[in-house]
Amino acid sequence: MSTFADHFSGHAVHYASARPRYPEALFAWLAQQCQAHDMAWDAGCGNGQASIALAEHFAQVYASDPSSNQISEALAHPRLRYAVEPAETCSLADASVDLVSVAQAYHWFDQTKFCNEVQRVARPGALVAIYSYERSTVNCDVDVLFEHLYRDVLGPYWPPERQQVEDGYRDVLFPFVPVPDVPRLQLQCDWTLAQYLAYLRSWSACQKYIAVTGSDPLIALQPAFHEAWGDPAMVRRVVWTLNLRVGRVVASG
């Protein structure tokens, strides 16, 4: 297996429980754009959040990730097969895939090699979707603290690839024919303060900060978050904008 930037294996259990879910409307729309529904490939699947949603729309889903720790936390489904392998060299057969999905992972890939692999495994006209989410919003008071944590405290600990997420994948390599009228979608979670802080703690930058400094940055900030949130048992809506790029594979040659 080739080496890869592994930012999540060390806290795979926490990551699986603390991350928001993608909207069902995303997967329904992607399925509607596909010419066939025999096989979807969820590349860089992590703990399978998108994979299991895709299994409701495709006869088979092949979900791959180079982290065995992440795969070990993934949910099972009868139409879903997991594999521990890099996205740049997968085990799928040539011209076997109707949809290639990459959820919150494209910035970790060697994009040139991955796109070549997509060209190999995709059927002509297959759909390719890369999507990510970045900042969340709750309310003005909470969002100010979020920004302080994100930029001032954890800024030096974010990996450089994070910039591609901040840019909404606008400038990444994406050599596929754009699909028009891509919907504007959001992720939403109704969380208590403890659930919200667990999400912040799941960030790769937060985990790196803890590993380097030996301290949890959220401990010092928790009183301020408590004041901004109000009753910690109160359920508040947390919202993320989904950045989505979708294209079609055209036959090479």
C-alpha positions in Angstrom: 0.0 0.0 0.0 1.3 3.5 -0.8 1.8 5.9 2.0 -1.0 8.4 2.7 -1.6 11.3 5.0 -3.4 9.7 7.9 -5.1 12.3 10.0 -8.0 10.3 11.4 -7.0 6.7 12.2 -5.9 7.6 15.7 -9.4 8.8 16.6 -11.5 6.7 14.3 -14.1 5.8 16.9 -14.6 9.5 17.9 -14.7 10.6 14.3 -17.4 8.1 13.5 -19.7 9.3 16.3 -19.0 13.0 16.1 -19.4 13.9 12.4 -22.6 15.2 10.7 -24.5 13.1 8.2 -25.0 14.1 4.6 -28.5 15.0 3.4 -30.4 12.2 1.8 -31.4 14.6 -0.9 -27.7 14.5 -2.1 -27.7 10.8 -2.8 -31.2 10.8 -4.3 -30.1 13.5 -6.7 -26.9 11.8 -7.6 -28.7 8.6 -8.3 -31.2 10.4 -10.6 -28.2 11.7 -12.7 -26.8 8.2 -13.2 -27.5 6.3 -16.4 -27.3 2.9 -14.5 -27.3 1.9 -10.8 -25.3 -1.3 -10.8 -22.2 -0.1 -9.0 -21.1 3.0 -7.0 -17.6 3.5 -5.7 -17.2 5.6 -2.5 -13.5 6.4 -2.6 -11.9 7.6 0.7 -15.0 6.3 2.5 -13.7 6.8 6.0 -16.3 5.2 8.3 -18.8 4.8 5.5 -21.3 7.6 6.2 -21.8 8.2 2.5 -21.3 4.6 1.5 -24.3 3.3 3.5 -26.5 6.1 2.1 -25.4 5.2 -1.5 -26.4 1.5 -0.8 -30.0 2.7 -0.8 -29.7 3.7 -4.4 -27.3 1.2 -6.1 -27.2 -2.6 -6.4 -23.6 -2.6 -5.1 -21.4 -0.1 -3.4 -17.6 -0.6 -3.2 -16.2 1.6 -0.4 -12.5 2.0 -0.1 -10.2 3.7 2.4 -6.5 3.2 3.2 -7.2 3.4 6.9 -8.1 0.0 8.4 -9.1 1.8 11.7 -11.7 3.9 9.8 -13.0 0.8 8.0 -13.3 -1.1 11.3 -15.8 1.6 12.5 -17.9 1.4 9.3 -21.5 0.2 9.3 -22.4 -3.0 7.5 -25.0 -3.2 4.7 -25.8 -6.2 2.5 -25.1 -4.3 -0.7 -21.9 -2.7 0.6 -18.3 -4.1 0.4 -15.4 -2.4 2.1 -11.8 -2.5 1.1 -8.6 -1.2 2.8 -6.7 0.3 -0.2 -5.8 3.7 -1.5 -8.1 5.5 -3.9 -5.3 5.9 -6.5 -5.0 2.1 -7.0 -8.3 0.3 -6.3 -9.3 -3.3 -7.1 -12.3 -2.5 -9.2 -12.6 -3.9 -12.7 -12.3 -1.7 -15.8 -15.4 0.0 -16.9 -17.5 -1.3 -14.0 -18.7 1.8 -12.1 -21.7 4.1 -12.6 -20.9 6.6 -9.9 -17.7 7.7 -8.2 -18.3 9.4 -4.9 -15.7 11.2 -2.8 -17.0 12.6 0.5 -14.7 15.0 2.4 -11.6 13.2 1.1 -10.6 14.5 -2.3 -8.1 17.0 -0.8 -6.1 14.0 0.6 -5.7 12.3 -2.8 -3.0 12.3 -5.4 -5.6 13.8 -7.7 -3.8 13.1 -11.0 -3.4 9.4 -10.1 -7.0 9.2 -8.8 -8.5 10.8 -11.9 -6.6 8.3 -14.0 -8.0 5.5 -11.9 -11.5 7.0 -12.3 -11.0 6.9 -16.1 -10.1 3.3 -15.9 -13.0 2.0 -13.7 -15.8 4.3 -14.9 -18.2 3.3 -17.6 -18.6 6.0 -20.3 -21.0 8.6 -19.1 -20.5 7.6 -15.4 -20.9 10.3 -12.8 -18.2 11.7 -10.6 -19.1 13.7 -7.5 -16.7 15.3 -5.0 -18.1 17.1 -2.0 -17.0 18.6 1.2 -18.2 20.9 4.0 -16.2 23.5 5.9 -17.4 26.0 8.6 -20.6 25.4 10.6 -22.9 28.0 11.9 -25.0 28.0 15.1 -25.6 31.6 16.2 -23.5 34.8 16.3 -22.0 34.2 19.7 -21.1 30.5 19.1 -19.8 31.3 15.6 -17.3 33.9 17.0 -15.8 31.3 19.3 -15.8 28.8 16.5 -13.7 31.2 14.3 -11.3 31.9 17.2 -10.7 28.2 17.7 -10.5 27.5 14.0 -8.1 30.4 13.1 -6.3 31.7 16.2 -5.9 28.5 18.2 -5.7 25.8 15.6 -4.5 27.7 12.6 -0.9 26.4 12.6 -2.2 22.8 13.1 -4.3 22.5 10.0 -2.7 20.5 7.2 -2.1 22.5 4.0 -4.7 20.4 2.1 -7.4 22.0 4.2 -7.1 25.1 2.0 -8.8 23.1 -0.8 -11.8 22.5 1.4 -11.9 26.2 2.4 -11.9 27.0 -1.3 -14.9 24.7 -1.9 -12.8 22.5 -4.2 -13.0 25.3 -6.7 -9.4 24.9 -8.1 -8.8 21.2 -7.7 -8.1 18.9 -10.7 -11.4 17.8 -12.0 -11.1 16.7 -15.7 -14.8 15.7 -16.2 -17.6 17.3 -18.1 -19.5 19.5 -15.7 -23.1 18.6 -14.9 -25.4 21.6 -14.9 -27.9 22.7 -12.2 -26.1 21.1 -9.2 -28.3 21.7 -6.2 -27.4 23.8 -3.2 -27.6 21.6 -0.2 -26.8 21.8 3.5 -25.9 19.4 6.3 -27.9 19.9 9.5 -27.6 18.5 13.0 -29.7 19.2 16.1 -27.1 18.9 18.8 -26.5 19.6 22.5 -23.4 21.5 23.5 -21.6 18.2 24.3 -22.3 16.9 20.8 -21.1 20.1 19.2 -17.8 20.1 21.2 -17.3 16.5 20.3 -17.5 17.5 16.6 -14.9 20.3 17.1 -12.6 17.8 18.9 -12.8 15.4 15.9 -11.0 17.9 13.7 -7.6 16.8 12.5 -6.1 20.1 13.7 -7.5 19.6 17.2 -6.2 16.1 17.4 -2.8 17.3 16.2 -2.8 20.2 18.8 -3.5 17.6 21.5 -0.7 15.3 20.3 1.8 18.2 20.0 1.0 20.2 23.2 -0.4 17.5 25.4 -3.5 19.7 26.2 -7.0 19.9 24.8 -7.8 23.4 23.5 -11.5 23.0 24.1 -11.0 22.6 27.9 -10.0 26.3 28.2 -12.7 27.4 25.8 -15.5 25.3 27.2 -16.8 28.0 29.7 -17.0 30.5 26.8 -18.8 28.1 24.6 -21.2 27.3 27.5 -22.0 31.0 28.0 -22.6 31.4 24.2 -24.7 28.3 23.9 -26.8 28.7 27.0 -28.1 25.6 28.8 -25.7 22.9 27.6 -28.7 20.4 27.3 -30.4 22.8 24.9 -30.6 21.4 21.4 -29.4 23.9 18.8 -29.3 23.5 15.0 -25.8 23.3 13.5 -25.6 24.0 9.7 -22.9 23.5 7.1 -23.0 24.4 3.4 -22.2 21.5 1.2 -19.7 22.2 -1.6 -20.5 19.9 -4.5 -18.8 19.4 -7.9 -20.2 16.9 -10.3 -19.1 15.8 -13.7 -19.3 13.0 -16.3 -16.6 10.7 -17.5 -16.1 10.7 -21.3 -14.4 7.8 -23.0 -10.7 8.3 -23.5 -9.4 8.1 -27.1 
